[in-house]
Amino acid sequence: MKKFFLGLTFVLPIFAIPSEELMKKGYEVFKKSCSACHVEYMSHEEIRQVRMRVMKGEKPPIQAPPMNEVALRVKHFYPEEEDFIEFVKNYITEPMREKGVCMPMAFKLFGVMPPIGKGLSEEEKEAVAYWMYHRYEGSWEEMIRKFHGHGRGIHGRGKGMMEKPALQGED
Ligand code: HEC
């Protein structure tokens, strides 16, 4: 019984509101190990501009999908915090086309991510995944809707293309 209560004191804080300490640590890991490829945030407008350049056949000016896009996309498939963190920790250590949830366009444009997580400690992986989960507001659906609203009419490229955010277009 004593053990049980001891256990609780350890478990409870994990389910609290985002821990500032973990967020800080996660952000540090992001800056150190992820930001060379993933920009922290790109607005819809910026993403749209990149997409237009890519559609004209130019190389994208970035090395990977922006982190806000990645986080919302992963959250769409792994809405629960625990599953999300597990997925991110696993993916960054052993990235594979088959288990990735980015859309085909991301893989086509940028290739599969290198196993960056192999050089990180368990705590660093946990922190950066936690940070990714809590850093961004909104949802994937919302992101699509915004593109939908803006995209058509301006470029007139047809509905299908413009329903998807810039770097995650369908194949
Ligand atoms: C050398 C460039 C590079 C670095 C550094 C990098 N990534 Fe990536 N990442 C990519 C690319 C490219 C993709 C898109 C293709 C893919 O999903 O594998 C990606 C995709 C992802 C995905 C989505 C996977 C999917 O398809 O479901 C996650 C999650 C992710 N990165 C997390 C991270 C985190 C966390 C870090 C830092 C610890 C990081 N990345 C560092 C290049 C990078």
py3Dmol code that shows the C-alpha trace and the ligand (Angstrom):
import py3Dmol

protein = """\
ATOM      1  CA  MET A   1       0.000   0.000   0.000  1.00  0.00           C
ATOM      2  CA  LYS A   2       2.802   2.360   0.870  1.00  0.00           C
ATOM      3  CA  LYS A   3       4.404   1.552  -2.428  1.00  0.00           C
ATOM      4  CA  PHE A   4       1.159   2.399  -4.181  1.00  0.00           C
ATOM      5  CA  PHE A   5       1.052   5.907  -2.727  1.00  0.00           C
ATOM      6  CA  LEU A   6       4.691   6.464  -3.467  1.00  0.00           C
ATOM      7  CA  GLY A   7       3.925   5.485  -7.031  1.00  0.00           C
ATOM      8  CA  LEU A   8       1.138   8.034  -7.239  1.00  0.00           C
ATOM      9  CA  THR A   9       3.331  10.920  -6.212  1.00  0.00           C
ATOM     10  CA  PHE A  10       5.565  10.138  -9.144  1.00  0.00           C
ATOM     11  CA  VAL A  11       2.818   9.617 -11.649  1.00  0.00           C
ATOM     12  CA  LEU A  12       0.574  12.577 -10.931  1.00  0.00           C
ATOM     13  CA  PRO A  13       2.887  15.451 -11.905  1.00  0.00           C
ATOM     14  CA  ILE A  14       3.293  13.967 -15.377  1.00  0.00           C
ATOM     15  CA  PHE A  15      -0.352  14.592 -16.135  1.00  0.00           C
ATOM     16  CA  ALA A  16      -0.271  18.205 -15.049  1.00  0.00           C
ATOM     17  CA  ILE A  17      -0.413  21.232 -17.376  1.00  0.00           C
ATOM     18  CA  PRO A  18       2.671  21.496 -19.625  1.00  0.00           C
ATOM     19  CA  SER A  19       5.719  21.432 -17.434  1.00  0.00           C
ATOM     20  CA  GLU A  20       7.716  24.573 -18.005  1.00  0.00           C
ATOM     21  CA  GLU A  21      10.923  22.755 -17.364  1.00  0.00           C
ATOM     22  CA  LEU A  22      10.222  20.059 -19.915  1.00  0.00           C
ATOM     23  CA  MET A  23       9.106  22.665 -22.435  1.00  0.00           C
ATOM     24  CA  LYS A  24      12.341  24.573 -21.940  1.00  0.00           C
ATOM     25  CA  LYS A  25      14.438  21.470 -22.247  1.00  0.00           C
ATOM     26  CA  GLY A  26      12.491  20.308 -25.290  1.00  0.00           C
ATOM     27  CA  TYR A  27      12.976  23.634 -27.005  1.00  0.00           C
ATOM     28  CA  GLU A  28      16.703  23.458 -26.360  1.00  0.00           C
ATOM     29  CA  VAL A  29      16.840  20.014 -27.944  1.00  0.00           C
ATOM     30  CA  PHE A  30      14.847  21.334 -30.884  1.00  0.00           C
ATOM     31  CA  LYS A  31      17.253  24.218 -31.417  1.00  0.00           C
ATOM     32  CA  LYS A  32      20.299  22.006 -31.077  1.00  0.00           C
ATOM     33  CA  SER A  33      19.202  18.941 -33.057  1.00  0.00           C
ATOM     34  CA  CYS A  34      16.151  19.691 -35.192  1.00  0.00           C
ATOM     35  CA  SER A  35      16.193  23.332 -36.250  1.00  0.00           C
ATOM     36  CA  ALA A  36      18.880  22.830 -38.891  1.00  0.00           C
ATOM     37  CA  CYS A  37      16.162  21.179 -40.988  1.00  0.00           C
ATOM     38  CA  HIS A  38      12.790  21.968 -39.408  1.00  0.00           C
ATOM     39  CA  VAL A  39      11.925  25.639 -39.021  1.00  0.00           C
ATOM     40  CA  GLU A  40       9.961  26.182 -35.825  1.00  0.00           C
ATOM     41  CA  TYR A  41       7.008  27.856 -37.452  1.00  0.00           C
ATOM     42  CA  MET A  42       5.856  28.883 -40.891  1.00  0.00           C
ATOM     43  CA  SER A  43       2.665  30.800 -41.530  1.00  0.00           C
ATOM     44  CA  HIS A  44       0.130  29.614 -44.094  1.00  0.00           C
ATOM     45  CA  GLU A  45       1.218  32.413 -46.352  1.00  0.00           C
ATOM     46  CA  GLU A  46       4.895  31.435 -46.191  1.00  0.00           C
ATOM     47  CA  ILE A  47       4.056  27.788 -46.764  1.00  0.00           C
ATOM     48  CA  ARG A  48       1.948  28.787 -49.743  1.00  0.00           C
ATOM     49  CA  GLN A  49       4.822  30.732 -51.227  1.00  0.00           C
ATOM     50  CA  VAL A  50       7.173  27.785 -50.843  1.00  0.00           C
ATOM     51  CA  ARG A  51       4.613  25.579 -52.447  1.00  0.00           C
ATOM     52  CA  MET A  52       4.269  27.863 -55.431  1.00  0.00           C
ATOM     53  CA  ARG A  53       8.003  27.841 -55.962  1.00  0.00           C
ATOM     54  CA  VAL A  54       8.087  24.073 -55.741  1.00  0.00           C
ATOM     55  CA  MET A  55       5.263  23.786 -58.235  1.00  0.00           C
ATOM     56  CA  LYS A  56       7.264  25.918 -60.630  1.00  0.00           C
ATOM     57  CA  GLY A  57      10.012  23.353 -60.387  1.00  0.00           C
ATOM     58  CA  GLU A  58      12.292  25.229 -57.997  1.00  0.00           C
ATOM     59  CA  LYS A  59      14.018  23.518 -55.093  1.00  0.00           C
ATOM     60  CA  PRO A  60      12.372  24.213 -51.736  1.00  0.00           C
ATOM     61  CA  PRO A  61      14.317  26.759 -49.633  1.00  0.00           C
ATOM     62  CA  ILE A  62      13.993  24.494 -46.573  1.00  0.00           C
ATOM     63  CA  GLN A  63      15.249  20.968 -45.791  1.00  0.00           C
ATOM     64  CA  ALA A  64      12.161  19.515 -44.145  1.00  0.00           C
ATOM     65  CA  PRO A  65       8.515  20.329 -43.472  1.00  0.00           C
ATOM     66  CA  PRO A  66       8.131  23.123 -40.877  1.00  0.00           C
ATOM     67  CA  MET A  67       7.660  21.809 -37.338  1.00  0.00           C
ATOM     68  CA  ASN A  68       4.173  23.272 -36.922  1.00  0.00           C
ATOM     69  CA  GLU A  69       3.022  21.322 -39.935  1.00  0.00           C
ATOM     70  CA  VAL A  70       4.759  18.137 -38.756  1.00  0.00           C
ATOM     71  CA  ALA A  71       3.380  18.419 -35.219  1.00  0.00           C
ATOM     72  CA  LEU A  72      -0.223  18.923 -36.322  1.00  0.00           C
ATOM     73  CA  ARG A  73       0.038  16.157 -38.878  1.00  0.00           C
ATOM     74  CA  VAL A  74       1.399  13.679 -36.334  1.00  0.00           C
ATOM     75  CA  LYS A  75      -1.233  14.780 -33.811  1.00  0.00           C
ATOM     76  CA  HIS A  76      -3.895  14.005 -36.381  1.00  0.00           C
ATOM     77  CA  PHE A  77      -2.795  10.362 -36.308  1.00  0.00           C
ATOM     78  CA  TYR A  78      -1.704  10.200 -32.661  1.00  0.00           C
ATOM     79  CA  PRO A  79      -4.008  12.563 -30.766  1.00  0.00           C
ATOM     80  CA  GLU A  80      -3.166  11.182 -27.324  1.00  0.00           C
ATOM     81  CA  GLU A  81      -0.098  12.736 -25.740  1.00  0.00           C
ATOM     82  CA  GLU A  82       1.382   9.397 -24.745  1.00  0.00           C
ATOM     83  CA  ASP A  83       1.048   7.875 -28.220  1.00  0.00           C
ATOM     84  CA  PHE A  84       2.321  11.039 -29.871  1.00  0.00           C
ATOM     85  CA  ILE A  85       5.456  11.102 -27.725  1.00  0.00           C
ATOM     86  CA  GLU A  86       6.038   7.398 -28.284  1.00  0.00           C
ATOM     87  CA  PHE A  87       5.700   7.819 -32.043  1.00  0.00           C
ATOM     88  CA  VAL A  88       8.055  10.800 -32.235  1.00  0.00           C
ATOM     89  CA  LYS A  89      10.707   9.151 -30.048  1.00  0.00           C
ATOM     90  CA  ASN A  90      10.566   6.029 -32.141  1.00  0.00           C
ATOM     91  CA  TYR A  91      10.457   7.770 -35.517  1.00  0.00           C
ATOM     92  CA  ILE A  92      13.384  10.082 -34.956  1.00  0.00           C
ATOM     93  CA  THR A  93      15.514   7.138 -33.816  1.00  0.00           C
ATOM     94  CA  GLU A  94      14.519   4.841 -36.645  1.00  0.00           C
ATOM     95  CA  PRO A  95      12.859   6.841 -39.409  1.00  0.00           C
ATOM     96  CA  MET A  96      11.245   4.809 -42.135  1.00  0.00           C
ATOM     97  CA  ARG A  97       9.038   5.659 -45.047  1.00  0.00           C
ATOM     98  CA  GLU A  98       6.597   2.902 -44.049  1.00  0.00           C
ATOM     99  CA  LYS A  99       5.898   4.199 -40.579  1.00  0.00           C
ATOM    100  CA  GLY A 100       5.980   7.910 -41.373  1.00  0.00           C
ATOM    101  CA  VAL A 101       2.719   9.826 -41.409  1.00  0.00           C
ATOM    102  CA  CYS A 102       3.939  12.795 -43.452  1.00  0.00           C
ATOM    103  CA  MET A 103       2.259  12.943 -46.803  1.00  0.00           C
ATOM    104  CA  PRO A 104       3.998  11.499 -49.855  1.00  0.00           C
ATOM    105  CA  MET A 105       4.994  14.946 -51.112  1.00  0.00           C
ATOM    106  CA  ALA A 106       7.165  15.510 -48.027  1.00  0.00           C
ATOM    107  CA  PHE A 107       9.091  12.316 -48.657  1.00  0.00           C
ATOM    108  CA  LYS A 108       9.390  13.121 -52.334  1.00  0.00           C
ATOM    109  CA  LEU A 109      10.704  16.626 -51.731  1.00  0.00           C
ATOM    110  CA  PHE A 110      12.978  16.003 -48.780  1.00  0.00           C
ATOM    111  CA  GLY A 111      13.629  12.278 -48.541  1.00  0.00           C
ATOM    112  CA  VAL A 112      13.386  10.302 -45.303  1.00  0.00           C
ATOM    113  CA  MET A 113      14.680  11.990 -42.179  1.00  0.00           C
ATOM    114  CA  PRO A 114      18.078  10.781 -40.905  1.00  0.00           C
ATOM    115  CA  PRO A 115      18.069   8.941 -37.524  1.00  0.00           C
ATOM    116  CA  ILE A 116      18.875  12.062 -35.508  1.00  0.00           C
ATOM    117  CA  GLY A 117      17.463  10.503 -32.335  1.00  0.00           C
ATOM    118  CA  LYS A 118      20.305   7.975 -32.194  1.00  0.00           C
ATOM    119  CA  GLY A 119      22.551  10.773 -30.931  1.00  0.00           C
ATOM    120  CA  LEU A 120      20.090  11.876 -28.241  1.00  0.00           C
ATOM    121  CA  SER A 121      19.495  10.570 -24.742  1.00  0.00           C
ATOM    122  CA  GLU A 122      16.150   9.115 -23.723  1.00  0.00           C
ATOM    123  CA  GLU A 123      15.434  12.313 -21.757  1.00  0.00           C
ATOM    124  CA  GLU A 124      16.232  14.552 -24.699  1.00  0.00           C
ATOM    125  CA  LYS A 125      13.935  12.582 -26.977  1.00  0.00           C
ATOM    126  CA  GLU A 126      11.170  12.640 -24.405  1.00  0.00           C
ATOM    127  CA  ALA A 127      11.567  16.402 -23.909  1.00  0.00           C
ATOM    128  CA  VAL A 128      11.575  17.317 -27.587  1.00  0.00           C
ATOM    129  CA  ALA A 129       8.543  15.114 -28.284  1.00  0.00           C
ATOM    130  CA  TYR A 130       6.733  16.670 -25.335  1.00  0.00           C
ATOM    131  CA  TRP A 131       7.623  20.124 -26.582  1.00  0.00           C
ATOM    132  CA  MET A 132       6.309  19.280 -30.056  1.00  0.00           C
ATOM    133  CA  TYR A 133       3.026  18.098 -28.622  1.00  0.00           C
ATOM    134  CA  HIS A 134       2.407  21.230 -26.544  1.00  0.00           C
ATOM    135  CA  ARG A 135       4.061  23.932 -28.630  1.00  0.00           C
ATOM    136  CA  TYR A 136       1.450  24.245 -31.368  1.00  0.00           C
ATOM    137  CA  GLU A 137      -2.199  25.150 -31.314  1.00  0.00           C
ATOM    138  CA  GLY A 138      -4.834  24.205 -33.820  1.00  0.00           C
ATOM    139  CA  SER A 139      -5.385  21.045 -35.776  1.00  0.00           C
ATOM    140  CA  TRP A 140      -4.481  19.519 -39.085  1.00  0.00           C
ATOM    141  CA  GLU A 141      -8.081  19.902 -40.251  1.00  0.00           C
ATOM    142  CA  GLU A 142      -7.963  23.599 -39.498  1.00  0.00           C
ATOM    143  CA  MET A 143      -4.761  23.935 -41.459  1.00  0.00           C
ATOM    144  CA  ILE A 144      -6.330  22.262 -44.475  1.00  0.00           C
ATOM    145  CA  ARG A 145      -9.399  24.482 -44.189  1.00  0.00           C
ATOM    146  CA  LYS A 146      -7.305  27.637 -44.222  1.00  0.00           C
ATOM    147  CA  PHE A 147      -5.537  26.499 -47.343  1.00  0.00           C
ATOM    148  CA  HIS A 148      -8.809  25.613 -48.906  1.00  0.00           C
ATOM    149  CA  GLY A 149     -10.211  29.053 -48.271  1.00  0.00           C
ATOM    150  CA  HIS A 150      -7.203  30.906 -49.589  1.00  0.00           C
ATOM    151  CA  GLY A 151      -5.788  28.728 -52.256  1.00  0.00           C
ATOM    152  CA  ARG A 152      -8.526  28.543 -54.802  1.00  0.00           C
ATOM    153  CA  GLY A 153      -9.240  31.562 -56.855  1.00  0.00           C
ATOM    154  CA  ILE A 154      -5.795  33.006 -56.327  1.00  0.00           C
ATOM    155  CA  HIS A 155      -3.897  30.494 -58.389  1.00  0.00           C
ATOM    156  CA  GLY A 156      -6.816  28.666 -59.943  1.00  0.00           C
ATOM    157  CA  ARG A 157      -4.899  25.432 -60.055  1.00  0.00           C
ATOM    158  CA  GLY A 158      -7.805  23.206 -59.262  1.00  0.00           C
ATOM    159  CA  LYS A 159      -9.395  22.161 -56.071  1.00  0.00           C
ATOM    160  CA  GLY A 160      -7.511  18.977 -55.287  1.00  0.00           C
ATOM    161  CA  MET A 161      -4.090  20.573 -55.092  1.00  0.00           C
ATOM    162  CA  MET A 162      -5.092  23.501 -52.980  1.00  0.00           C
ATOM    163  CA  GLU A 163      -6.851  21.513 -50.337  1.00  0.00           C
ATOM    164  CA  LYS A 164      -3.504  20.380 -48.959  1.00  0.00           C
ATOM    165  CA  PRO A 165      -0.966  22.477 -47.148  1.00  0.00           C
ATOM    166  CA  ALA A 166       2.074  23.339 -49.157  1.00  0.00           C
ATOM    167  CA  LEU A 167       4.569  20.698 -48.347  1.00  0.00           C
ATOM    168  CA  GLN A 168       2.276  17.833 -47.702  1.00  0.00           C
ATOM    169  CA  GLY A 169       0.434  17.644 -50.991  1.00  0.00           C
ATOM    170  CA  GLU A 170      -0.971  14.365 -52.098  1.00  0.00           C
ATOM    171  CA  ASP A 171       0.780  12.255 -54.651  1.00  0.00           C
TER     172      ASP A 171
END
"""
ligand_1 = """\
43
HEC
C 18.787 16.491 -41.478
C 17.475 17.067 -41.461
C 16.546 16.763 -40.293
C 16.795 16.939 -38.946
C 18.058 17.451 -38.284
C 15.574 16.565 -38.270
N 14.619 16.179 -39.170
Fe 12.730 15.558 -38.752
N 12.350 15.301 -40.714
C 13.226 15.579 -41.743
C 12.592 15.290 -43.009
C 13.224 15.454 -44.371
C 11.287 14.845 -42.725
C 10.184 14.449 -43.729
C 10.324 13.024 -44.180
C 10.050 12.044 -43.093
O 8.958 12.092 -42.485
O 10.933 11.217 -42.804
C 11.175 14.854 -41.272
C 10.044 14.455 -40.581
C 9.906 14.455 -39.211
C 8.762 13.937 -38.495
C 7.507 13.335 -39.124
C 7.717 11.869 -39.431
C 6.603 11.257 -40.237
O 6.724 11.155 -41.465
O 5.635 10.818 -39.658
C 9.014 14.127 -37.171
C 8.101 13.737 -36.007
C 10.300 14.744 -37.052
N 10.822 14.936 -38.307
C 10.882 15.131 -35.864
C 12.174 15.626 -35.759
C 12.790 15.982 -34.493
C 12.107 15.918 -33.138
C 14.066 16.380 -34.775
C 15.143 16.803 -33.808
C 15.401 15.906 -32.711
C 14.241 16.283 -36.220
N 13.069 15.836 -36.778
C 15.421 16.597 -36.887
C 14.521 16.038 -41.615
C 15.168 16.301 -40.422
"""
view = py3Dmol.view(width=600, height=400)
view.addModel(protein, "pdb")
view.setStyle({"model": 0}, {"cartoon": {"style": "trace"}})
view.addModel(ligand_1, "xyz")
view.setStyle({"model": 1}, {"stick": {}})
view.zoomTo()
view.show()
